[in-house]
Amino acid sequence: MKIYTRSGDGGETALFDGSRVSKADLRVDAYGEIDELNASIGVALASGVAADVAAMLEQIQRDLFAVGGTLADPAHRVAERVQKMEVGQAEVFRLEQWIDALEASLPPLRRFLLPGGSAPGAALHLARTICRRAERRIVSLGAGDVDPVLLAYVNRLSDFLFVAARAVNHRAGIPERPW
C-alpha cells in the first residue's frame, strides 16, 4: 500500500461514507484538530513522563483515533462495525477517575496558573489548549451532528491534560507559577 493516493490533490478528501468534501470542510477541520491533539500528546510522551501517566496518555491516543474516526464517519457506517471506534460514557468516566487520582497528590488549586514547568508539563499544557480548540471545532458542527458523549469526552480530556500537567510538574519538584 502506498502512502500517497493523489486523490486529495484537488483539495478534497473522502469521509468514511465515501462522500468527498473539501479539505476546508468543518468536519475535516474538526478531526484534523483531533489529529493535532494526538500528535501533541505524542510530544508530551517523548518528553518523558512517569510510567503511570504514559499509560494514561497512550490510552488517550487510542481514544483519539476513535474520536477522529467517528468525526470522519457522519453516516455511522464504520463505527457500528468497529468496536475500537467507540468512545462512550465509560471512557469519560475513566478520565474522571484519572483526574481524581492525579489531583489527590496535588495541592488545592486556588489561582489561575501560568502554563509551563518541565518539558513534559509544558507539552501537556500545550496539548490542553489544542484540545480546547478541537472542542470548539467539534461544537461548530452543530448539536445534531455530534454525539454528546463524544463532546463530553473531549471536554473532560482538556481537564485531564491540565491536571496531568500539574501532576508531572509537581512530581518533578517544579513549583506552580500563579497568575
N, C-alpha and C positions, 0 to 999 in steps of 0.2 A: 504494500500500500504506500503510495507516495503522499508526502505531507502537503503538497500543493495540488489543487484541483483546477485552478484557473476559473472556477465558477463564480468567484467573487470579484473578478477583475473589473466588472462594470459597476461596482458599488452596491451590489445586492448580496444577500445571503439567504440560506434556506433555514426555515424553522423545522422542528421535528415532524410537523404535519405535512411537510412537503411544500408549503407555500413559500414564495420568495418575497422578501421585504427589503427595503433599503437598509443599509448598514447604519443609517441615522434614525431608524425606527426606535420609538421609545422602548419597546420590548428588548431589542438588541442592546440598546444603551443600558437597560437595567441588568441584563445578565452579563454584560461587559463589566459593569461595576462590581458584580459579584466575583468575576474572574480576577479583577484587580485586587479585590479584598483577599482572595485566596492566595494570590502571589505575595501580598504584603505579609500575610501570616507566615508564608514560607521564609520571608526575610527575617521575621522575628525568630523563627526556629533556627535559622542559620546563625543568628547572633548568639545563640547559646542560652537555653533555658533549662531549668531543672527537669528531670525525667517526668515528674507528675504533670507539670504544665505542658511539656512537649506532647505527652499522650493526649491531653485535652485538645491541644491545637491541631494535632493530626486528625483527631476525630472530627473536629470542626471543618477541616479542609475537605474531608469526605462529605460532610453535610452540605458544604457549599457547592460541591459538584451537583448534588441533588437539587439544591435551590436553583442553580443556574439551568439545569436540565428542565426543571419544572417551568421556569420562566420561558424557556425556548419551546415549550410544548403547550401552546394555548388550547389545543383541541384535546389535551389529556390522552393522547394516543399511546405514548411511550410510558408515561408514569403509571398507568394502570397495569402494565405488564412487567415493569422493572421495579422490584421491591426496594432496591437500594436508592431509588429516586424519591423515596418517601421522607418527608420532613414533617413530623406531626407533633402533637402535644407532648409526646414522650421526650422528644428532643428539646423542646422548650423547657420542660421540667428538669431535664438533665443539666441544661445551662444554669438554671436557678440553683440546683444543688451545688454545682461547681462554684458559683458566685458565693453562696453561703459558706462553703468550706474555705475558700480563699480569704473571705472577709473576716473569718473567725480569728485569724492570726494578725490582723491589721489594726492599727489604732483607729478610733472613730474618725470619720470624715466630718470636719467642721467648716471647711472653706473650699472654694474652688482651688484647683491645683494647676500649676504650670506643667504642661506636658514635657517629658524628658526623662532624665535619670540615666540609667545604664543603657547600653546599646539595645538589648532586647526590650527593656522597658519603654524606651523611646519608639522602637519599632511597633510595639503593641499600641501605644498611644496613636501612632500614625494609622495603624490598622483600624482603630476605633473611629477615626474621622472618615476613613474610606467607607467603613460600614454605615455610618450615618448618611453619607452621600448615596450609597447604594439603596438605603431605605427610602430616601426621598425619591429616587428614580422609580422604585417599585411602586410607591404610592401614586406617582404620576400616571401609572397605567390605569388607575381607577379601581374603585372598590369591587366592582363586579368582575374584574379580570384577574384578581389575585386572591388566593386562598388566605383568609385571615390568619390562619395558624402560621403560614409561611412568613407573613409580615411580623407576627409576634416573635418568631424565631430570630429574625434579623434585628428586631428591636432589642431583644434580650441579649443577643450576641454583642451589641455595642456596649451594653452594661458589663458583660463578662470581660471584654477586652480592656475596659477601664480598670476593673478590679484586678485582672491578671497583670496589668502594667504596674499597678500599685504593689502587688504581691512580689513580683520579680524585683522591683527596686528595693522593697523592704528587705527581702532576703539577701540582697547584695549590700545592705547596710547604707544605702543611699537615701538621705532624708528627702521627704517631700518638700516641694517649694510652693508655699501658698501664694495665691494671687493677692 
